[in-house]
Each structure stands twice: as C-alpha cells, then as structure tokens.
Amino acid sequence: MKNKYMRALADGENIRNRSRKELEDSKIFSIQSFAKELLPVSDVLEKALESVTAEECSSSKTLGNLQKGVSLTYNQLHQVFKRYKLEQINPLDEQFDPVFHEAMFQVPDPTKKAGTVMSVIQTGYVLQSRSISPQKLALSRRVKTIEARINLLI
C-alpha cells in the first residue's frame, strides 16, 4: 500500500514538472510561426541594401535617402529579433551541421577539409537555440586526383 502511494506521488510530481516544462516551451516558441513569416522580409531588406553601392547613393540624393531608410528598417527589425532571441547563424569556415544547415552544392577546394562551409546563399535563423530556418550553403569538396588539383590551380 505504501509503495502504491509513493508511486502515485511520484507520478503526480512528474506530471506537474512535465506540464510546467511544456508551458515554458509554449511561451518561448509561441512566436515561432510569426518569426518565420518575418524572415523573408529581413532577406529582402538585406538584398535591397546589397544591391546599391555607396557610389550610387552619393550620386543620387533620393537613392541615398531610400537606402538610409531601408537600412534603418533592417536594423530595427534585427533589434526586435535580438530582443526575442531570434539570431542569425554565421557558419563560414565551420563544418556542415545538418541540424542548422542545408547544402545546396559543393565546390572543389583542395585547401579546405571536406564539408567546410564555403559561402552562404541564404541566411538561417535559430530561435532559443532551435533552428527555425536552415541556412542554405555551398560546401567544400575534397579534390580526388592529383590532376584535378593541378587543374584547380591553373
């Protein structure tokens, strides 16, 4: 009888702990779908900033003002991301991790270890250390023959 009582108490405690953990997780990740919807907006703003050179901005006052406005919007959006612990992943020169990365293609490079991130095609994001948008990458590939290595150097 005492054993059944102790097991019932332990089960009750386990249920309380599990419920508390689920509630905490639901509070943290409740913004996940909303955050995923904002990520393409961030990507578009970033591409807009990359598409205009400093020379073009200095030659046209209107274009310069527009670029400044886009930059301010991008920075404010990323401040909100930071406040809610939505962070960009920056894996350049690191090893490929399938949890956070998505390989798009491989580039032969005899100077780097196979599976090293060579370039970022699309930025990835993590929310509270959980990947919500994998980063799209180009990876290094080991060159197989000496002739192929020589051809890369030429």
Secondary structure, 3 states (H helix, E strand, C coil): CHHHHHHHHHHHHHHHHHHHHHHHHHHHHCCHHHHHHHHHHHHHHHHHHHHCCHHHHHHCHHHHHHHHHHHHHHHHHHHHHHHCCEEECCCCCCECCCCCEEEEEEEECCCCCCCEEEEEEECCEEECCEEEECEEEEEEECCCCHHHHHHHHC
